[in-house]
Amino acid sequence: MKYPDPLKHLLSLTRQYWDRPENRPAVRRAFLKSLQCRTAALGGETYGSEAYEVTLYHTCKWRPCSSCGYRATVQWCRERWAALPDVPYKGITFTMPDLLWPFFRDNPQLAKALPVLAAKTI
């Protein structure tokens, strides 16, 4: 059987072994916060309309947590590096005077054409 969050499952099954006074408080706190991550224990926000409602629970923001901490950051960096081509490249930034921004804000079709114009310029 595949669990959606295997670390939480493992921590909940082994809580009797790690949640003891003789274990370091920092370890116990990290494991407990990881267990509470994205649950009602940390609170949440409820959004909805007349037909639909969703509750998004807060994350623990704890570095050792596998779902929102260091591991997630490393995974995100790996995905970004994998998406980049394996060739040397340079970045180019296009700017325009502040006076033109209202013109493009009021004309969405022209605003959508800006990337194409920049590509043709290169």
C-alpha positions as CSV (number, residue, x, y, z in Angstrom):
1,M,0.0,0.0,0.0
2,K,1.3,3.4,-0.9
3,Y,0.9,6.2,1.6
4,P,0.5,9.9,0.5
5,D,3.0,11.0,3.2
6,P,5.2,8.1,4.2
7,L,7.2,10.1,6.8
8,K,4.1,11.1,8.7
9,H,2.9,7.5,8.6
10,L,6.2,6.2,9.9
11,L,6.4,8.9,12.6
12,S,2.9,8.2,13.8
13,L,3.6,4.4,14.0
14,T,6.8,4.9,15.9
15,R,5.8,7.8,18.2
16,Q,6.1,5.6,21.3
17,Y,9.8,5.2,20.6
18,W,10.8,8.8,19.8
19,D,8.4,10.8,22.0
20,R,10.1,10.2,25.3
21,P,11.7,12.5,27.8
22,E,15.2,11.0,27.3
23,N,15.3,12.0,23.6
24,R,16.6,15.4,22.7
25,P,13.9,18.1,22.8
26,A,14.9,19.4,19.4
27,V,14.3,16.0,17.8
28,R,11.0,15.5,19.5
29,R,9.9,19.0,18.4
30,A,10.9,18.5,14.8
31,F,9.1,15.1,14.6
32,L,6.0,16.6,16.3
33,K,5.9,19.6,14.0
34,S,6.3,17.3,11.0
35,L,3.3,15.3,12.2
36,Q,1.2,18.4,12.6
37,C,2.1,19.9,9.2
38,R,-0.9,20.6,7.0
39,T,-3.3,19.4,9.6
40,A,-6.0,21.2,11.7
41,A,-3.6,21.3,14.6
42,L,-1.8,24.3,13.1
43,G,-4.9,26.0,11.9
44,G,-6.0,26.9,8.4
45,E,-7.9,29.1,6.1
46,T,-11.3,28.2,4.5
47,Y,-12.2,29.5,1.1
48,G,-15.4,29.0,-0.7
49,S,-18.3,30.0,-2.8
50,E,-21.9,29.1,-2.9
51,A,-21.1,25.8,-4.6
52,Y,-17.6,24.9,-3.4
53,E,-15.6,25.1,-0.2
54,V,-12.0,24.2,0.5
55,T,-9.9,24.3,3.7
56,L,-6.1,24.8,3.3
57,Y,-4.2,24.0,6.5
58,H,-1.1,25.8,7.5
59,T,2.3,24.3,7.1
60,C,4.8,23.9,9.9
61,K,7.6,25.7,8.0
62,W,10.1,23.6,10.0
63,R,13.3,22.8,8.2
64,P,13.4,19.1,8.9
65,C,9.9,18.6,7.6
66,S,9.9,16.5,4.5
67,S,6.8,18.2,3.0
68,C,7.7,21.9,3.4
69,G,11.2,22.2,4.6
70,Y,14.7,21.5,3.2
71,R,13.9,18.4,1.2
72,A,11.2,20.3,-0.8
73,T,13.6,23.1,-1.5
74,V,16.3,20.8,-2.8
75,Q,13.8,19.0,-4.9
76,W,12.5,22.3,-6.4
77,C,16.1,23.3,-7.2
78,R,16.8,20.0,-8.9
79,E,13.7,20.3,-11.1
80,R,14.7,23.8,-12.1
81,W,18.2,22.8,-13.1
82,A,16.8,19.8,-15.0
83,A,14.5,22.1,-17.0
84,L,17.4,24.4,-18.1
85,P,19.2,23.5,-21.3
86,D,22.8,22.1,-20.8
87,V,24.4,25.0,-22.8
88,P,25.9,28.3,-21.8
89,Y,23.3,31.1,-22.1
90,K,22.8,34.7,-21.2
91,G,19.8,36.6,-19.8
92,I,18.4,39.6,-21.5
93,T,16.0,42.0,-19.8
94,F,13.8,44.4,-21.8
95,T,12.5,47.6,-20.2
96,M,10.3,50.4,-21.3
97,P,9.6,53.9,-19.9
98,D,7.0,54.3,-17.1
99,L,4.9,56.4,-19.4
100,L,4.1,53.4,-21.6
101,W,2.8,51.1,-18.9
102,P,-0.7,52.7,-18.7
103,F,-1.0,52.3,-22.5
104,F,-0.3,48.5,-22.3
105,R,-2.4,48.1,-19.1
106,D,-5.4,49.6,-21.0
107,N,-4.8,47.4,-24.1
108,P,-4.4,43.8,-23.0
109,Q,-4.0,42.6,-26.6
110,L,-0.9,44.8,-27.0
111,A,0.4,43.5,-23.6
112,K,0.1,39.9,-24.8
113,A,2.2,40.8,-27.9
114,L,5.1,42.1,-25.9
115,P,6.9,38.7,-25.6
116,V,6.6,38.2,-29.4
117,L,8.0,41.7,-30.0
118,A,10.9,41.1,-27.7
119,A,11.7,37.8,-29.4
120,K,11.6,39.4,-32.8
121,T,14.0,42.1,-31.6
122,I,16.6,39.5,-30.6
